[in-house]
Every structure is written in C-alpha cells, then in structure tokens.
Amino acid sequence: MRDLIELTDVEEPAWPLVAADLDASAVHVDVLPVDPEGARASLLQMQITARSRLGALVLNCGGLVLDSGWLRVYGSPGPGPLTGPPALREVPSLADVNGFPERFDPLWRPRDGGLVVGHDVLGGVFVLNGAEPRAPGRPGEPGEMVYFAPDSLRWEALETGYGPWLTWLLTGGMEQFYETLRWSGWRAESGALTGTQALSFTPFLWSAEARRDLAATRRRAVPLAELLGVQRHFCQELDSVDPGFLGDV
C-alpha cells in the first residue's frame, strides 16, 4: 500500500496536461471547484498517483460538466454553487458515485470491479474496467473504458484508457458519438438539469419508435438514479441480463 505522499508528490504530474486540454477544449466545459481533503482521501482509496490523468483530475478539480450539462465527469467537488446554471449544481463526487468508504479501507474494491467515472443526461454510464471485466459481464480489457448505452441497453467497449478518453471528450469526440442521440433544442433541455438528474424518454430511448424519430419523443427530467434503475430493470426483463453496478447518484 502506498501512502498519500507517494501518490501526490510525483514527478511529471498529469494535471498540466489535463489543464492544457481544458484550455484548448473544442467543447464548452465547466471545471468544478475541488474539495482538497476529499480529493486526497479519494486518491488514497484508489491507490493511484497524480501522474495518471484520473488521479490528476480527482486531486485537482471537482469534476467536469461538458456541453451544457450533457456529460458529467466526476472528481472531488467542494460545496456546489448556490447560483449559476442548474447543470453545475448537485454534481456528486467520484467517491459518492462509487461508494468509497468514509475512511481508508485497504480491502475495499469497486463494485463489479469497475469504476464509474461519468454519466450523461440520457442515462449513459462510462466505466473504467478493473482487472477482471469479464466477471461482471462487461466487454473490453482491464483498464479500458466501456460505455453502457441507453439506446441499446448494452455495454460497449471504447478501446481506449481513461487518459485518451478524456482527451477525446475535450477535443470534440462527443459530437460524433452522440450524433444520432441529439435533437433540436437538446442543449436547453440538458442545461436545465441538475447534476443528479437525467432525461426520461417516452417512448423509451431503446424503442423502435425513438430510433425512428427521436425528435418526436416526449422528454422529462427525472432523478438519474431512477432512470438507471429503470434501465437495469429492462435489461433483466427483456434479455435476462443484469448490467451490474451503474453508479450511486
């Protein structure tokens, strides 16, 4: 086990690289203020160093809110803003989403062996695979990013690690990734949600009707936790497959 100094006091920390990507970002991104104490506790629990982009982000910022609240990448947020856009309010921490113990526990492991690092407003879930992704039924290799797609209720391997994934997001990768899942006016709808809300679609996003005409669907704000529960339920009902842990929000 490495102590906190070993994890934070490193040569070539990754934060300057992350900061440079943020400065040059092709999408609008809000950087949330960090809770230093929570950040250090999270780094210690994960046992990763500030040389990694995940460690650097968790240690130095409270998370990222991209594209008018469309996507939240989790960090170690301090007190949320009392004013400003709803999308910047109530964004949970990486520790909260993954159920980190209140005090360091060397025996703790992420649920289903993967770390939930981001959610989008559709109920999509970004996970960093652990050492044995096949055990909970996820695709991809250890250390690879995977995505639970709300329009198919399936996990998809993204064939990249956390660092390149973060750079990809900031350099405009979301535009093509979500090309068929956005509609006229999506920015106003996503920007009106808080960090613990999502959009529920009627008919469901995975239905033939929604695939045929996404703009014709009816959408309403719901708690993200509720939407994740509905998606997990339908995975089990329709395909007898449990997608596993999708994050606590």
Legacy VTK file of the C-alpha trace (Angstrom):
# vtk DataFile Version 3.0
C-alpha trace
ASCII
DATASET POLYDATA
POINTS 249 float
0.000 0.000 0.000
1.303 3.453 -0.931
0.862 6.399 1.393
-0.571 9.749 0.363
2.808 11.426 -0.184
3.798 8.716 -2.665
0.567 9.288 -4.570
0.612 13.089 -4.674
4.296 14.079 -4.642
5.251 12.673 -8.044
7.479 13.595 -10.924
5.652 14.632 -14.093
2.146 15.066 -12.643
-0.571 14.851 -15.269
-2.535 17.933 -14.231
-0.637 20.359 -16.524
-1.565 18.087 -19.442
-5.209 17.981 -18.372
-5.218 21.757 -17.863
-3.806 22.262 -21.355
-6.566 20.079 -22.826
-9.148 22.076 -20.881
-7.761 25.377 -22.153
-7.852 24.136 -25.744
-11.168 22.287 -25.440
-13.341 22.176 -28.531
-16.483 21.916 -26.370
-17.799 24.083 -23.581
-16.592 22.718 -20.256
-17.117 23.914 -16.705
-14.476 22.927 -14.149
-15.949 22.488 -10.683
-14.069 23.595 -7.555
-12.309 20.862 -5.638
-12.572 19.679 -2.046
-8.857 19.158 -1.223
-9.489 16.851 1.725
-11.930 14.691 -0.215
-9.576 14.651 -3.188
-6.671 13.311 -1.151
-8.893 10.716 0.516
-10.138 9.529 -2.893
-6.622 9.227 -4.266
-5.554 7.227 -1.226
-8.529 4.875 -1.534
-7.962 4.294 -5.247
-4.202 3.916 -4.766
-3.437 5.767 -7.986
-0.954 8.587 -8.404
-1.245 12.122 -9.713
0.827 11.021 -12.717
-2.333 9.464 -14.149
-4.990 11.701 -15.665
-7.649 10.158 -13.458
-5.579 10.825 -10.356
-4.757 14.340 -11.542
-8.377 15.211 -12.227
-9.621 13.858 -8.899
-6.855 15.636 -6.994
-7.203 18.997 -8.707
-10.839 19.574 -9.606
-14.363 18.814 -8.533
-15.279 17.291 -11.870
-16.130 18.457 -15.368
-19.507 19.406 -16.808
-19.391 19.278 -20.605
-21.654 20.579 -23.347
-24.245 22.438 -21.271
-24.592 19.646 -18.736
-24.810 16.814 -21.266
-21.978 14.865 -19.622
-20.559 14.855 -16.085
-17.055 13.553 -15.452
-16.614 13.008 -11.727
-13.905 14.437 -9.489
-13.877 15.669 -5.881
-16.325 18.582 -5.728
-16.495 21.009 -2.863
-19.680 22.921 -1.954
-21.770 23.356 -5.085
-22.534 26.809 -6.480
-25.583 28.471 -4.979
-26.213 30.399 -8.168
-25.489 29.844 -11.830
-26.659 27.166 -14.268
-28.523 24.171 -12.800
-26.067 21.833 -14.567
-23.323 22.905 -12.143
-25.363 22.111 -9.040
-25.502 18.854 -7.089
-22.823 17.092 -9.146
-21.719 14.163 -6.961
-18.147 13.129 -6.322
-16.380 10.104 -7.733
-16.277 8.817 -4.155
-20.046 9.163 -3.718
-20.903 7.610 -7.074
-18.734 4.565 -6.364
-19.437 4.208 -2.656
-15.945 4.822 -1.314
-15.716 4.050 2.414
-15.672 7.037 4.769
-12.205 6.028 5.962
-9.464 4.338 4.010
-10.104 0.601 3.720
-7.346 -1.467 2.063
-9.850 -4.288 1.449
-12.387 -2.139 -0.414
-12.847 -2.780 -4.128
-15.127 -1.074 -6.693
-18.480 -2.791 -7.142
-18.403 -5.235 -10.050
-14.713 -4.426 -10.398
-15.112 -1.196 -12.379
-15.042 2.498 -11.540
-17.979 4.641 -12.697
-16.328 7.853 -13.909
-19.101 9.653 -15.781
-22.812 9.826 -16.636
-24.633 11.587 -19.449
-28.148 13.021 -19.374
-29.513 10.049 -21.328
-28.570 7.610 -18.591
-25.379 6.502 -20.326
-22.635 5.299 -17.999
-18.864 5.482 -18.514
-16.864 2.917 -16.549
-13.150 2.246 -16.241
-12.710 -1.518 -16.273
-10.916 -3.154 -13.386
-8.721 -6.248 -13.507
-11.482 -8.723 -14.438
-14.178 -7.093 -16.603
-15.468 -10.450 -17.844
-16.569 -11.456 -14.331
-19.481 -8.943 -14.215
-20.149 -9.425 -17.933
-18.599 -6.252 -19.329
-16.629 -6.199 -22.595
-13.184 -4.736 -23.081
-9.839 -5.292 -21.454
-8.592 -4.386 -17.980
-8.017 -0.638 -17.741
-10.211 0.043 -20.775
-13.150 2.434 -20.847
-16.604 0.982 -21.552
-19.985 2.639 -22.040
-23.447 1.469 -21.054
-25.540 2.688 -23.996
-29.084 3.763 -23.052
-30.347 3.328 -26.619
-29.389 -0.366 -26.715
-29.119 -1.323 -23.021
-25.743 -2.869 -23.817
-22.154 -2.312 -22.735
-19.805 -1.125 -25.470
-16.006 -1.280 -25.343
-14.427 2.059 -26.253
-10.974 0.572 -26.922
-9.119 3.258 -25.012
-7.962 4.076 -21.500
-9.107 6.905 -19.240
-6.491 9.462 -20.309
-7.102 9.215 -24.073
-10.854 9.075 -23.409
-10.698 12.365 -21.504
-8.681 13.995 -24.279
-11.144 12.649 -26.852
-14.058 14.229 -24.984
-12.343 17.603 -24.835
-11.331 17.577 -28.492
-14.862 17.143 -29.805
-15.336 13.377 -29.760
-18.815 13.687 -28.283
-20.226 15.328 -31.393
-19.921 12.173 -33.482
-20.503 9.795 -30.562
-23.916 11.316 -29.817
-24.775 12.323 -33.367
-27.936 10.170 -33.564
-28.966 10.885 -29.964
-29.394 14.654 -30.113
-32.334 16.696 -31.331
-33.119 20.332 -31.998
-33.136 22.055 -28.615
-31.172 19.385 -26.740
-28.779 21.933 -25.260
-31.531 23.866 -23.483
-33.047 20.670 -22.088
-29.787 19.233 -20.798
-28.680 22.582 -19.389
-31.841 22.819 -17.269
-30.971 19.620 -15.360
-29.014 19.470 -12.132
-26.072 17.111 -11.658
-28.296 14.350 -10.282
-30.980 14.492 -12.979
-31.408 12.918 -16.401
-33.928 12.844 -19.241
-36.562 10.116 -19.438
-37.927 9.428 -22.935
-41.397 8.335 -23.979
-41.315 6.062 -25.915
-38.153 4.658 -24.336
-34.876 5.615 -25.963
-34.224 1.972 -26.900
-37.618 1.563 -28.609
-38.140 1.328 -32.368
-40.257 4.486 -32.223
-37.482 6.547 -30.655
-34.936 5.176 -33.099
-37.205 6.144 -35.973
-37.960 9.702 -34.805
-36.049 10.885 -31.754
-37.364 14.439 -32.046
-40.956 13.188 -31.687
-40.331 11.637 -28.272
-41.564 13.286 -25.101
-38.868 14.037 -22.552
-38.990 14.937 -18.878
-36.490 15.467 -16.101
-36.182 12.607 -13.601
-33.649 11.643 -10.941
-30.717 9.922 -12.631
-30.902 7.164 -10.010
-34.483 6.442 -11.088
-33.549 6.219 -14.762
-30.596 3.918 -14.071
-32.909 1.654 -12.074
-35.432 1.517 -14.921
-32.702 0.673 -17.429
-31.337 -2.088 -15.233
-34.850 -3.483 -14.775
-35.492 -3.641 -18.523
-32.129 -5.300 -19.143
-33.185 -8.061 -16.800
-36.759 -8.272 -18.100
-36.040 -8.153 -21.827
-32.756 -10.023 -22.067
-32.334 -11.714 -18.680
-29.047 -9.844 -18.368
-28.005 -7.794 -15.358
-25.767 -4.904 -16.479
-24.384 -4.652 -12.951
-23.489 -1.569 -10.989
-24.293 1.691 -12.803
-23.328 4.126 -10.044
-24.978 5.637 -6.967
-26.334 9.135 -7.634
LINES 1 250
249 0 1 2 3 4 5 6 7 8 9 10 11 12 13 14 15 16 17 18 19 20 21 22 23 24 25 26 27 28 29 30 31 32 33 34 35 36 37 38 39 40 41 42 43 44 45 46 47 48 49 50 51 52 53 54 55 56 57 58 59 60 61 62 63 64 65 66 67 68 69 70 71 72 73 74 75 76 77 78 79 80 81 82 83 84 85 86 87 88 89 90 91 92 93 94 95 96 97 98 99 100 101 102 103 104 105 106 107 108 109 110 111 112 113 114 115 116 117 118 119 120 121 122 123 124 125 126 127 128 129 130 131 132 133 134 135 136 137 138 139 140 141 142 143 144 145 146 147 148 149 150 151 152 153 154 155 156 157 158 159 160 161 162 163 164 165 166 167 168 169 170 171 172 173 174 175 176 177 178 179 180 181 182 183 184 185 186 187 188 189 190 191 192 193 194 195 196 197 198 199 200 201 202 203 204 205 206 207 208 209 210 211 212 213 214 215 216 217 218 219 220 221 222 223 224 225 226 227 228 229 230 231 232 233 234 235 236 237 238 239 240 241 242 243 244 245 246 247 248
